[in-house]
Amino acid sequence: MFKFCPKFKPNQLKICLLLLFLFGGERAFSQIALNISPPILEVEVTGGGVRNFQIELINGGEEEITVTVDLADFLLSPEGNTELQGKGETSFSLSEWMTTKQDKQIVLKPGEKRKVGFELRVPRGERGARYGVVVFEALPREIPRGKIALGIRTGSLVFLTIPRTEKIGGEIKEISIEESKVTFQNTGNTHLEVEGSLLVKNPEGKVINRLHFPENPSLVLPQGERYFSIPWDKESLLPGKYLLEVRMSARRGRQLINLDRREIEYEVLKGGEKQIGG
């Protein structure tokens, strides 16, 4: 099954870089525009299965361009930024299972649309999930001598899940009260949409405040770590002892899966604050 995946925010995940190519000393630019659809694909294929899919390219500029097609992999940093990786350089590489079905260079006239095809072949016995990116690099087809051309590199991210083989798990690695930060690790073999909550309790265990974070569920790849900021005001706590409980969970469709919870003791003194347990 192939589907566009709107739940992952393209503005957070898409790859789009301007590349500068110098062909002389004059300060003149050749500007181009390349649009792709969809920017993100979520795929389900069983082990031993083969699927074909297409990505549409649109030349949104006013001149003819040459588009080079390539395959790569990617990671997500703990801050949630997309980091492009070479083919086969990640533990959950998908690029090695994908092939292009057309020439690796495509010429598009202004306003022209073109659908390019790809094949995804999943080996038997594989489990969990894999991740790759189809990279498109565009340049003007003709660059006058003495001008500077601005190229574009963009891509479609592909998320593969091998159904009924997923292992779901996660662990809170660290809670830093001083930095108001939680470090979470995805210990499973598939990507998760993670969210958290902070419960502030009195010594008897009664909840006196409950906060949710982040504003929207955040993507964490298998074995990857993610930093989450806790939006709470420590200064509003009166002097005394508290129990702080962090809970992390994941969204899978309409289901909310509890992953991990950790409680620490925390004391607010008249002259400051002190963490006294973990």
Stockholm file with secondary structure:
# STOCKHOLM 1.0

chainA/1-278         MFKFCPKFKPNQLKICLLLLFLFGGERAFSQIALNISPPILEVEVTGGGVRNFQIELINGGEEEITVTVDLADFLLSPEGNTELQGKGETSFSLSEWMTTKQDKQIVLKPGEKRKVGFELRVPRGERGARYGVVVFEALPREIPRGKIALGIRTGSLVFLTIPRTEKIGGEIKEISIEESKVTFQNTGNTHLEVEGSLLVKNPEGKVINRLHFPENPSLVLPQGERYFSIPWDKESLLPGKYLLEVRMSARRGRQLINLDRREIEYEVLKGGEKQIGG
#=GR chainA/1-278 SS CEEECTTSCHHHHCCEEEEEEECSSCCCEECCCEEEECSEEEEECCTTCEEEEEEEEEECSSSCEEEEEEEEEEEECTTSCEEEECTTCSTTBCGGGEEESSCSEEEECTTCEEEEEEEEECCTTCCSEEEEEEEEEEEESCCCTTCEEEEEEEEEEEEEECTTCCCCCEEEEEEETTTTEEEEEECSSSCEEEEEEEEEECTTCCEEEEEEEEEEEEEECTTCEEEEECCCCGGGSCSEEEEEEEEEEEEETTEEEEEEEEEEEEEEETTEEEECCC
#=GC SS_cons         CEEECTTSCHHHHCCEEEEEEECSSCCCEECCCEEEECSEEEEECCTTCEEEEEEEEEECSSSCEEEEEEEEEEEECTTSCEEEECTTCSTTBCGGGEEESSCSEEEECTTCEEEEEEEEECCTTCCSEEEEEEEEEEEESCCCTTCEEEEEEEEEEEEEECTTCCCCCEEEEEEETTTTEEEEEECSSSCEEEEEEEEEECTTCCEEEEEEEEEEEEEECTTCEEEEECCCCGGGSCSEEEEEEEEEEEEETTEEEEEEEEEEEEEEETTEEEECCC
//
